[in-house]
Amino acid sequence: MSHKIVFLDRETLDANVRKPNFPHEYTEHAQTAPDQIVERLKGATICITNKVPLREATL
């Protein structure tokens, strides 16, 4: 199984993020507005977020 990993707000985290060593597709977005969350997470199996809130209604 290959995972689709989406990092919603890479610009907000000043740290090295290592890519996993399992099959994956990795996408980083500098920032994500609330109205972009659903579209960007379509098909994602893993979401990484620092400041972007994932509300119940969105999920």
Secondary structure as UniProt FT lines:
FT   STRAND          3..7
FT   HELIX           10..12
FT   STRAND          24..28
FT   HELIX           34..36
FT   HELIX           37..41
FT   TURN            42..43
FT   STRAND          46..48
FT   TURN            56..58
//
